Amino acid sequence: MMNYQVDKLESSDLSQIMAIEQRVQHHPWNESLLQQSFNHLSYNLALRGKESDLLGYLFCRVVVDEGELLNISIDRNLQHQGWGGHLLRSLIIRLKMQGIHRIMLEVRASNQPALRLYKRLGFNLDGVRKNYYPSGDTREDALLMSRIL
């Protein structure tokens, strides 16, 4: 694996975030939503390669003692190489150190790579939001998952 570091995602990373978001997400967040994700409740992390190039990122909201993973993205040419796991494990460690007791997320039912990652990292299925995500001309279920930290 290449050299990398995990650090704080900054609003100055926005252009790189938007570029990755457009490449990897079926329904990418727009610039306004991305900017709103840098607020007092945010706990956002960047996965950086050499020269501080952005390789991936995650957005997490923290309220009281719970975290909610809102978005995790790894640039397309680095997917399926373990980088998402590195980034998510780093978040879990940092949240534990902050006294956060639980992390939650929702994921498309069809996103098998993400589901495998979340299960491998100890997330459990809590429920289903039927027909939550747009998917072409139809809609797709969202799986609600969480992990006690």
Salt bridges, closest charged atoms under 4 A:
ASP7 OD1 - ARG48 NE 2.78
ASP13 OD2 - ARG48 NH2 2.63
GLU66 OE2 - ARG102 NH1 2.94
GLU68 OE1 - ARG61 NH2 2.53
ASP75 OD2 - ARG23 NH2 2.83
GLU106 OE1 - ARG129 NH1 2.29
ASP126 OD2 - ARG102 NH2 3.66
GLU140 OE1 - ARG108 NH1 2.92
ASP141 OD2 - LYS130 NZ 3.49
